[in-house]
Amino acid sequence: ITSPPWNWREEQRKLETQGHDHEESLYQLRQQLVKTYKLLATFLADWYYLNLDRNYEPRLLQLQADFPPEWLTPPLQLLQNAYHLNQATVGYEDGERLLELEYPDTAGRRFDQAVNYRPEFSQAALKQGMAWYEAGRYTDAATCLAALVAKQGEVAEAWFYRGLALADLGQPQEAVGCFEKVTQLTPTSYRSWWQWGKLLEALD
C-alpha cells in the first residue's frame, strides 16, 4: 500500500491561514499523525488475524468513520477481499459437512453464503444446486444451476442436476436438452444416457 508524501509544513500553513494559531495547528498535525498510526495498527492487526482465524471480522470495517475516505480505499479493499475469501471458504466447508450428514437444505444455505461472498466460486454454486435438488427444492436447483451453466457451460454435473430438477418440475423437453448436453461433455456418463433415454421414452 503506497501513499503520497505528506508535506506537513504546507498543511501547517493551510491551518494557520484558516485562523488556527501556531500551537493549535501543531496540535491538529499531531492528531493527523495519531490517526495515521491508528489506521496502520488496525490494518496490521486485521491482516494478521484474518490469516489466523477464518471467522475474524476486520475491525477497520467498523472504524471507517474515524478516517478520511481517501485513506481507506486500498487497505479496505485488501481486508474485504481476504474476509470474503474466508467467509466463502467457511460456508463451502460447512456445506460439504452438512451434505455428508444429510442436511441438504441447511447445506444449500451455507453454499449460498459462499457464492454470495465469492460469485465466481463455481464449485460452491454447483454444490448449492445439488443440495437444493436433494432437499426437494427443484425450482431453486434449476435456477441456481441455470445461472452456473450460463457462466460456465462446460460443467457437466451442473447440466445433469439441472436436468433432474427440470424433470421433477414436469419439464421433460428442457430436461432432455440438459442430459443431451451432459452426454456431449462426458460421453461415458451412463447415468446421463439412461436419464435421457427414459425421458425420450416417456415423451413418445
C-alpha positions in Angstrom: 0.0 0.0 0.0 1.5 3.3 -1.1 0.6 6.9 -0.3 1.9 10.2 -1.5 4.5 12.0 0.7 2.8 14.3 3.3 4.0 17.9 3.2 3.3 18.7 6.8 4.7 22.2 6.5 2.2 23.0 3.7 -0.6 21.5 5.9 0.5 23.7 8.8 0.4 26.8 6.6 -3.1 25.9 5.5 -4.3 25.6 9.1 -2.8 28.9 10.1 -4.4 30.5 7.0 -7.7 29.2 8.3 -7.2 31.1 11.6 -5.5 28.5 13.8 -2.6 29.8 15.8 0.8 28.0 15.8 0.1 25.8 18.8 -3.3 24.8 17.5 -2.0 23.9 14.1 0.7 21.7 15.6 -1.9 20.0 17.7 -4.0 19.3 14.5 -1.0 17.9 12.8 -0.3 15.6 15.7 -3.9 14.4 15.6 -3.4 13.5 12.0 -0.3 11.5 12.8 -2.2 9.7 15.6 -4.9 8.8 13.1 -2.3 7.5 10.7 -0.7 5.2 13.3 -4.2 4.0 14.4 -5.1 3.2 10.8 -1.8 1.3 10.3 -2.0 -0.6 13.6 -5.6 -1.6 12.9 -4.8 -2.7 9.4 -1.9 -4.8 10.5 -3.8 -6.4 13.4 -6.7 -7.2 11.0 -4.4 -8.7 8.4 -2.7 -10.9 11.0 -6.0 -12.2 12.5 -7.6 -12.7 9.1 -4.8 -15.1 8.2 -5.1 -16.8 11.6 -8.9 -17.1 12.1 -11.3 -17.5 9.2 -14.2 -16.2 11.3 -12.4 -13.0 12.3 -14.2 -9.8 11.2 -11.9 -6.9 10.4 -12.1 -4.0 12.9 -11.2 -1.5 10.3 -14.6 -2.1 8.7 -16.2 -0.8 11.9 -13.9 2.3 12.2 -14.5 3.8 8.8 -16.0 7.0 10.2 -12.7 7.7 12.1 -10.7 8.2 8.9 -10.9 10.3 5.8 -12.4 8.2 3.0 -9.3 8.6 0.7 -7.1 6.9 3.3 -9.2 3.8 3.4 -9.7 2.6 -0.2 -6.5 0.4 -0.6 -6.4 -1.2 2.9 -10.2 -1.8 3.0 -10.1 -3.5 -0.4 -7.4 -5.8 0.8 -9.2 -6.6 4.0 -12.5 -7.1 2.4 -11.1 -9.5 -0.2 -9.5 -11.6 2.5 -12.6 -11.5 4.6 -14.8 -12.5 1.7 -12.5 -15.4 0.8 -12.5 -16.6 4.4 -16.3 -16.5 4.7 -16.8 -18.2 1.3 -14.4 -21.0 2.4 -16.1 -21.4 5.7 -19.5 -21.6 4.0 -18.4 -24.1 1.5 -16.7 -26.4 4.1 -19.8 -26.2 6.3 -22.0 -27.0 3.4 -20.0 -30.1 2.5 -20.1 -31.4 6.0 -23.9 -30.8 6.2 -24.4 -32.7 2.9 -22.5 -35.6 4.3 -24.7 -35.5 7.4 -27.8 -35.4 5.0 -29.0 -31.9 5.9 -29.3 -30.7 2.3 -31.5 -27.7 3.0 -29.1 -26.3 5.6 -26.2 -27.2 3.3 -27.7 -25.3 0.5 -27.9 -22.1 2.6 -24.2 -22.4 3.5 -23.2 -22.9 -0.1 -25.4 -19.8 -0.9 -23.3 -17.9 1.6 -20.1 -19.0 -0.2 -21.5 -17.8 -3.5 -22.7 -14.5 -2.1 -19.2 -13.8 -0.8 -17.5 -15.1 -4.0 -19.8 -15.0 -7.0 -17.0 -16.7 -9.1 -16.9 -19.7 -6.8 -18.3 -22.1 -9.3 -17.8 -25.3 -7.2 -19.9 -23.7 -4.4 -22.7 -22.8 -6.9 -22.7 -26.4 -8.2 -22.9 -27.9 -4.7 -25.7 -25.4 -3.9 -27.7 -26.6 -6.8 -27.1 -30.2 -5.9 -28.1 -29.5 -2.3 -31.3 -27.8 -3.3 -32.1 -30.8 -5.5 -31.5 -33.2 -2.7 -33.7 -31.1 -0.4 -36.6 -31.3 -3.0 -36.3 -27.6 -3.9 -36.3 -28.3 -7.6 -37.1 -24.7 -8.8 -34.3 -23.3 -6.7 -31.9 -26.1 -8.0 -32.9 -25.4 -11.6 -32.5 -21.6 -11.2 -29.1 -21.9 -9.5 -27.7 -24.3 -12.0 -29.0 -22.4 -14.9 -27.0 -19.4 -13.7 -23.9 -21.5 -13.4 -24.1 -23.1 -16.8 -24.8 -19.6 -18.3 -21.4 -18.6 -16.9 -19.5 -21.9 -17.4 -21.3 -24.1 -19.9 -18.9 -27.0 -19.7 -19.8 -28.1 -16.1 -21.3 -31.5 -16.9 -22.5 -32.1 -13.3 -24.5 -28.8 -13.3 -26.2 -29.8 -16.6 -27.0 -33.3 -15.1 -28.6 -32.0 -11.8 -30.4 -29.3 -13.7 -31.9 -32.0 -15.9 -33.0 -33.9 -12.9 -34.6 -30.8 -11.4 -36.4 -29.9 -14.6 -37.7 -33.5 -15.0 -39.1 -33.4 -11.5 -40.7 -30.0 -12.3 -42.6 -31.6 -15.2 -40.5 -30.0 -17.9 -39.2 -33.1 -19.8 -38.3 -31.3 -23.0 -35.9 -29.0 -21.3 -34.6 -31.8 -19.2 -33.8 -33.8 -22.4 -31.7 -30.9 -23.6 -29.7 -31.0 -20.4 -28.9 -34.7 -20.5 -28.0 -34.4 -24.2 -25.5 -31.7 -23.2 -24.0 -34.0 -20.5 -23.5 -36.8 -23.0 -21.7 -34.4 -25.3 -19.4 -33.3 -22.5 -18.9 -36.7 -20.9 -19.8 -39.5 -23.4 -19.1 -42.2 -20.8 -21.7 -40.8 -18.4 -24.0 -43.8 -18.4 -26.4 -42.4 -15.9 -27.0 -39.4 -18.3 -27.7 -41.7 -21.2 -30.1 -43.6 -19.0 -32.0 -40.5 -17.9 -32.0 -39.2 -21.5 -33.4 -42.4 -22.8 -36.0 -42.7 -20.0 -37.3 -39.2 -20.8 -37.4 -39.7 -24.5 -39.4 -42.9 -24.0 -41.8 -41.0 -21.8 -42.2 -38.3 -24.4 -43.1 -40.9 -27.1 
